[in-house]
Amino acid sequence: MSPPLSRASLAPWQEVVDELADRAVDGLRPGPPQHLLDTVNQRAAKGHDGARAFIEATRSMPDFCDTDAFERGRRLVVGLGTELALVLVTGALVEGYASPSLSTPLLATGRLRSDAARRLYETGQMVHNARAPGALAPDGIGRRTILQVRLLHATVRRMLHTRGYVGPDGGRAIHQLDMAHTATAFSHKGPTRLAQLGIVLTAGERDDMHHFWRVVNHLHGTHPDLLPESPAETAALSDFLDDWRFSLDFAEGADLAHSALRSISGQPPFFLPYEALGTLARRCMSPIQADAWDLPDHPHWGRLLDALAQGEAAFTPAWRRLSGLRRARARANVALYGRTLRSRLGPDPSQRAFGGIAGEEAWLGPGLEPLHLGRRAV
């Protein structure tokens, strides 16, 4: 069921949080995020009611999940992984810094200022793990990562609550309306802004990718009533929330956007300079916001982006038609992104916020056989 698009109907969600996760970590001492789910599992085994309820509620896929549509959407997210990541960063996550309510909890914890790039790579780790074959099985690496993030949000929310935090909108930290707003970045903005790279999804592809993200966002803790059933309804919700929740007078927004783009400039998996990332970001958001934030509009990179989009548009029909091309693109995306995450987040899982990164063995699923590059299968 889609929520009515009015401030009066949506404002109460500012006081609603992820109570299931909050109860699971109630009374838990701060510790490494990668151990949160294991700790909650241990608490559940010892009879902790909140932990047990969380584990029981997150073992299954949501009732609305269509297995076939989900799998088709997952494969699209795999095959278009690097391109999707690029427009998610430049055209959705960075744009979201215009929301004081979304940004202030992160500013309060210091993450946006101290290590913007690492936070973006950690978001990439969650997406990479969630899209692996079988990753959302009860003990799959994708589900584990999503639940670790969810529990981390609960611990941050509790910490901010003890400090007397009240959001810029008067609501609680990381409340359901903000979670729904973030969810639209993945289910709406990323897929539609692929068009800036010359990749225009068909209606069926949009439906399938939307369904994949709807399942992931549900597991992430967003209330089902805030996860519209169709891409069109999600687009309407996204636009409504942007108009309401974004503030170009929010002094931190532009600084955070420039800082994030600079932090990943020249870095894998995109290897693009700041001018190119900024030019693409400008194309992915409203001209009013781009001008207010003084984002680059570099003519040279604009021409190259146009050429890239034309090449992608010409290549897409063959990619859709030929399964070999789809597999090759998927393998290349998996190889590049997996190695990027290991190089940026480190080889030791115990030092990463969410533990493991889906590796070669995770990708040996239907339709994605291992690709041998040199002596290493990816």
C-alpha positions as CSV (number, residue, x, y, z in Angstrom):
1,M,0.0,0.0,0.0
2,S,1.4,3.4,-1.0
3,P,1.4,6.1,1.7
4,P,-0.8,9.2,1.0
5,L,1.5,11.9,-0.2
6,S,0.9,14.7,2.3
7,R,2.9,16.1,5.1
8,A,0.1,15.5,7.5
9,S,0.0,11.8,6.7
10,L,3.8,11.3,6.5
11,A,5.0,13.5,9.4
12,P,4.1,10.9,12.1
13,W,6.7,8.6,10.7
14,Q,9.4,11.0,12.0
15,E,8.6,9.5,15.5
16,V,8.7,5.9,14.3
17,V,12.0,4.0,14.2
18,D,13.1,0.4,13.7
19,E,11.8,-0.9,17.1
20,L,12.7,-4.5,16.2
21,A,16.4,-3.7,15.9
22,D,16.3,-1.3,18.8
23,R,15.0,-4.0,21.1
24,A,17.6,-6.5,19.8
25,V,20.5,-4.2,20.9
26,D,18.9,-2.8,24.1
27,G,21.4,-2.8,26.8
28,L,24.2,-3.9,24.5
29,R,27.6,-2.3,25.1
30,P,29.3,-0.7,22.1
31,G,31.5,-3.0,20.1
32,P,32.8,-3.7,16.6
33,P,29.9,-3.5,14.1
34,Q,31.0,-6.7,12.3
35,H,30.2,-8.7,15.4
36,L,26.7,-7.2,16.1
37,L,24.7,-9.9,14.4
38,D,26.7,-12.7,16.0
39,T,26.2,-11.0,19.4
40,V,22.4,-10.6,18.8
41,N,22.3,-14.3,17.8
42,Q,24.1,-15.2,21.0
43,R,21.6,-13.1,23.0
44,A,18.7,-14.8,21.3
45,A,20.1,-18.2,22.2
46,K,20.3,-17.2,25.8
47,G,16.6,-16.1,25.8
48,H,16.8,-12.4,25.2
49,D,13.3,-11.5,24.0
50,G,14.3,-8.6,21.8
51,A,17.1,-10.4,20.2
52,R,15.0,-13.5,19.6
53,A,12.2,-11.5,18.0
54,F,14.7,-9.8,15.7
55,I,16.3,-13.1,14.5
56,E,12.9,-14.8,14.0
57,A,11.5,-11.8,12.1
58,T,14.5,-11.5,9.7
59,R,15.0,-15.2,8.7
60,S,12.5,-15.1,5.9
61,M,11.9,-13.1,2.8
62,P,8.9,-10.7,2.9
63,D,5.5,-12.0,1.9
64,F,5.4,-9.7,-1.2
65,C,8.6,-11.2,-2.6
66,D,8.2,-12.6,-6.1
67,T,11.1,-15.0,-6.5
68,D,11.4,-14.8,-10.3
69,A,11.1,-11.0,-10.4
70,F,13.7,-10.7,-7.6
71,E,16.1,-12.9,-9.4
72,R,15.7,-11.0,-12.6
73,G,16.3,-7.7,-10.7
74,R,19.3,-9.1,-8.9
75,R,21.0,-10.1,-12.2
76,L,20.4,-6.6,-13.6
77,V,22.0,-5.1,-10.5
78,V,25.0,-7.4,-11.0
79,G,25.3,-6.8,-14.8
80,L,25.0,-3.0,-14.4
81,G,26.8,-2.9,-11.1
82,T,29.6,-0.3,-11.7
83,E,27.4,2.0,-13.7
84,L,24.7,1.8,-11.1
85,A,27.2,2.5,-8.4
86,L,28.4,5.6,-10.2
87,V,25.0,7.1,-10.5
88,L,24.0,6.1,-7.0
89,V,27.0,7.9,-5.6
90,T,26.9,11.0,-7.8
91,G,23.2,11.2,-8.4
92,A,21.5,9.9,-5.3
93,L,23.7,9.6,-2.2
94,V,25.5,12.8,-2.7
95,E,22.3,14.6,-3.6
96,G,20.8,13.4,-0.3
97,Y,23.3,15.6,1.7
98,A,20.7,18.4,1.0
99,S,18.5,16.8,3.6
100,P,19.4,18.1,7.1
101,S,17.5,15.2,8.7
102,L,19.4,12.5,6.7
103,S,22.8,14.2,7.2
104,T,22.8,15.4,10.8
105,P,23.0,12.0,12.5
106,L,26.0,11.2,10.4
107,L,27.6,14.5,11.2
108,A,26.9,13.9,14.9
109,T,28.9,10.6,14.7
110,G,31.7,12.2,12.7
111,R,31.5,9.8,9.8
112,L,30.8,12.3,7.1
113,R,33.7,14.5,7.9
114,S,36.3,12.0,9.0
115,D,36.0,9.4,6.3
116,A,33.5,10.1,3.6
117,A,35.1,7.8,1.1
118,R,35.1,4.8,3.5
119,R,31.4,5.3,4.3
120,L,30.6,5.2,0.5
121,Y,32.7,2.0,0.1
122,E,30.9,0.5,3.1
123,T,27.6,1.2,1.4
124,G,29.0,-0.4,-1.7
125,Q,29.9,-3.4,0.4
126,M,26.3,-3.9,1.4
127,V,25.1,-3.6,-2.2
128,H,27.8,-5.9,-3.5
129,N,27.0,-8.6,-0.9
130,A,23.2,-8.3,-1.3
131,R,23.4,-8.9,-5.1
132,A,25.5,-12.1,-4.9
133,P,23.7,-15.4,-5.9
134,G,21.8,-16.7,-2.8
135,A,23.1,-13.9,-0.7
136,L,19.7,-13.2,0.9
137,A,19.3,-16.8,2.2
138,P,18.8,-16.9,6.0
139,D,22.6,-17.2,6.6
140,G,23.7,-15.6,3.3
141,I,26.4,-12.9,3.3
142,G,24.1,-10.3,1.8
143,R,21.4,-10.8,4.5
144,R,24.1,-10.8,7.2
145,T,25.5,-7.5,5.9
146,I,22.1,-5.8,5.6
147,L,21.3,-6.9,9.2
148,Q,24.6,-5.7,10.5
149,V,23.9,-2.3,9.0
150,R,20.4,-2.3,10.5
151,L,21.7,-3.2,14.0
152,L,24.4,-0.5,13.6
153,H,21.8,2.1,12.9
154,A,20.0,0.9,16.1
155,T,23.1,1.3,18.2
156,V,23.8,4.8,16.7
157,R,20.2,5.8,17.4
158,R,20.5,4.7,21.0
159,M,23.8,6.6,21.4
160,L,22.3,9.8,20.0
161,H,19.2,9.4,22.1
162,T,21.3,9.2,25.3
163,R,22.9,12.5,24.2
164,G,19.4,14.1,23.9
165,Y,19.4,14.2,20.1
166,V,16.5,15.8,18.4
167,G,16.5,15.9,14.6
168,P,16.3,19.1,12.6
169,D,12.7,18.1,11.8
170,G,11.9,17.5,15.4
171,G,11.9,13.7,14.9
172,R,14.0,10.9,16.2
173,A,17.4,9.8,14.8
174,I,17.3,7.6,11.7
175,H,13.5,7.5,11.7
176,Q,11.3,5.7,9.2
177,L,10.6,8.7,7.0
178,D,14.4,9.2,6.5
179,M,14.8,5.4,5.9
180,A,12.1,5.6,3.2
181,H,13.8,8.6,1.7
182,T,17.1,6.8,1.5
183,A,15.3,3.7,0.1
184,T,14.1,5.8,-2.9
185,A,17.7,6.5,-3.8
186,F,18.3,2.9,-4.5
187,S,14.9,1.9,-5.9
188,H,14.2,5.0,-8.0
189,K,17.1,7.4,-8.4
190,G,19.8,4.9,-9.2
191,P,17.8,3.0,-11.9
192,T,16.4,6.1,-13.6
193,R,19.6,8.0,-13.6
194,L,21.4,5.3,-15.5
195,A,19.9,7.1,-18.4
196,Q,22.6,9.8,-17.9
197,L,25.1,7.0,-18.9
198,G,23.0,6.0,-21.9
199,I,21.3,3.0,-20.2
200,V,17.5,3.3,-20.4
201,L,15.8,0.4,-18.7
202,T,12.7,-1.1,-20.2
203,A,9.5,-1.1,-18.2
204,G,10.0,-4.7,-17.3
205,E,13.6,-4.1,-16.2
206,R,12.5,-1.2,-14.1
207,D,9.8,-3.4,-12.4
208,D,12.3,-6.2,-11.7
209,M,15.1,-3.9,-10.4
210,H,12.5,-2.0,-8.3
211,H,11.4,-5.3,-6.8
212,F,14.9,-6.3,-5.9
213,W,15.5,-3.1,-4.0
214,R,12.1,-3.2,-2.4
215,V,13.0,-6.6,-0.8
216,V,16.5,-5.3,0.2
217,N,15.0,-2.1,1.7
218,H,12.5,-4.2,3.6
219,L,15.2,-6.4,5.1
220,H,17.1,-3.1,5.9
221,G,14.2,-2.2,8.2
222,T,12.1,0.2,6.2
223,H,8.4,-0.2,7.1
224,P,6.4,-2.0,4.3
225,D,3.9,0.9,4.3
226,L,6.7,3.2,3.1
227,L,7.8,0.9,0.3
228,P,5.5,1.5,-2.7
229,E,4.7,-1.5,-4.9
230,S,5.5,0.1,-8.3
231,P,8.3,2.3,-9.7
232,A,5.8,5.0,-10.5
233,E,4.6,5.2,-6.9
234,T,8.1,5.2,-5.7
235,A,9.0,8.0,-8.1
236,A,6.1,10.1,-6.7
237,L,7.2,9.4,-3.1
238,S,10.8,10.3,-3.9
239,D,9.9,13.6,-5.6
240,F,7.6,14.5,-2.8
241,L,10.2,13.8,-0.1
242,D,12.9,15.7,-2.1
243,D,10.6,18.8,-2.3
244,W,9.8,18.6,1.3
245,R,13.0,17.4,3.0
246,F,15.7,19.0,1.0
247,S,17.0,22.4,2.0
248,L,19.5,24.3,-0.1
249,D,19.9,26.6,2.9
250,F,21.4,23.7,4.8
251,A,25.0,25.0,5.1
252,E,26.6,21.7,5.4
253,G,25.1,20.1,2.3
254,A,27.3,21.6,-0.3
255,D,30.5,21.1,1.8
256,L,29.6,17.4,2.3
257,A,28.9,16.9,-1.4
258,H,32.2,18.4,-2.5
259,S,34.0,16.5,0.2
260,A,32.5,13.2,-0.8
261,L,33.2,13.7,-4.5
262,R,36.8,14.7,-3.8
263,S,37.3,11.7,-1.5
264,I,36.6,9.2,-4.3
265,S,38.2,11.2,-7.2
266,G,40.7,9.1,-9.0
267,Q,39.8,6.1,-6.9
268,P,38.5,2.7,-8.1
269,P,36.1,1.5,-9.4
270,F,35.5,4.7,-11.4
271,F,39.0,6.2,-11.6
272,L,37.4,9.6,-12.5
273,P,38.7,13.0,-11.5
274,Y,36.7,15.4,-9.4
275,E,35.7,17.4,-12.4
276,A,34.1,14.4,-14.1
277,L,32.3,13.2,-11.0
278,G,31.0,16.7,-10.3
279,T,29.8,17.2,-13.9
280,L,27.9,13.9,-13.8
281,A,26.5,14.8,-10.3
282,R,25.3,18.1,-11.8
283,R,23.4,16.2,-14.5
284,C,21.8,13.8,-12.0
285,M,20.2,16.4,-9.8
286,S,18.1,19.5,-10.3
287,P,19.9,22.5,-11.9
288,I,18.8,24.6,-9.0
289,Q,20.6,22.4,-6.5
290,A,23.6,22.0,-8.7
291,D,24.0,25.7,-9.1
292,A,23.4,26.4,-5.4
293,W,26.2,23.9,-4.6
294,D,28.5,25.3,-7.4
295,L,29.1,21.8,-8.8
296,P,31.6,21.6,-11.8
297,D,30.2,21.8,-15.3
298,H,33.4,20.9,-17.2
299,P,33.0,21.1,-21.0
300,H,35.6,18.4,-21.7
301,W,34.1,15.9,-19.3
302,G,30.6,16.8,-20.5
303,R,31.6,15.8,-24.0
304,L,33.2,12.6,-22.8
305,L,30.1,11.7,-20.8
306,D,27.9,12.4,-23.9
307,A,30.1,10.1,-25.9
308,L,30.0,7.4,-23.2
309,A,26.2,7.6,-23.1
310,Q,26.0,7.3,-26.9
311,G,28.2,4.3,-26.8
312,E,26.2,2.6,-24.1
313,A,22.9,3.3,-25.9
314,A,24.4,1.7,-29.1
315,F,25.7,-1.3,-27.0
316,T,22.5,-1.9,-25.0
317,P,20.5,-3.8,-27.6
318,A,23.3,-6.3,-28.1
319,W,23.7,-6.6,-24.4
320,R,20.1,-7.4,-24.0
321,R,20.1,-9.9,-26.9
322,L,23.3,-11.9,-26.3
323,S,23.6,-13.9,-23.1
324,G,27.4,-14.1,-23.5
325,L,27.8,-10.3,-23.4
326,R,25.5,-10.2,-20.3
327,R,27.7,-12.8,-18.5
328,A,30.9,-11.0,-19.5
329,R,29.7,-7.7,-18.3
330,A,28.5,-9.2,-15.0
331,R,31.8,-11.0,-14.5
332,A,33.8,-7.8,-15.2
333,N,31.6,-5.8,-12.8
334,V,32.0,-8.4,-10.0
335,A,35.8,-8.6,-10.5
336,L,36.3,-4.9,-10.5
337,Y,34.0,-4.1,-7.6
338,G,35.0,-7.0,-5.4
339,R,38.7,-6.1,-5.7
340,T,38.0,-2.4,-5.2
341,L,36.2,-3.1,-1.9
342,R,39.1,-5.3,-0.7
343,S,41.7,-2.7,-1.6
344,R,39.7,0.2,0.0
345,L,38.3,-1.6,3.1
346,G,41.3,-3.8,3.7
347,P,42.0,-7.6,3.3
348,D,41.2,-8.4,7.0
349,P,37.5,-8.9,7.5
350,S,37.9,-8.3,11.2
351,Q,38.9,-4.7,10.4
352,R,35.9,-4.0,8.2
353,A,32.7,-2.5,9.6
354,F,30.5,-5.3,8.2
355,G,33.0,-8.2,8.0
356,G,33.1,-10.3,4.8
357,I,32.9,-9.3,1.2
358,A,31.3,-11.6,-1.3
359,G,34.2,-13.3,-3.1
360,E,34.7,-15.6,-6.0
361,E,32.9,-18.6,-4.4
362,A,29.8,-16.6,-3.8
363,W,29.4,-15.8,-7.5
364,L,29.3,-19.4,-8.8
365,G,25.6,-19.3,-9.2
366,P,23.3,-19.9,-12.1
367,G,24.2,-17.8,-15.1
368,L,27.5,-16.5,-13.7
369,E,30.2,-19.1,-14.1
370,P,33.8,-18.1,-13.0
371,L,35.8,-16.1,-15.3
372,H,39.6,-16.8,-15.4
373,L,41.8,-13.7,-15.5
374,G,45.3,-15.0,-15.5
375,R,45.5,-17.6,-12.7
376,R,42.7,-16.2,-10.6
377,A,39.0,-17.0,-11.1
378,V,36.6,-14.1,-10.4
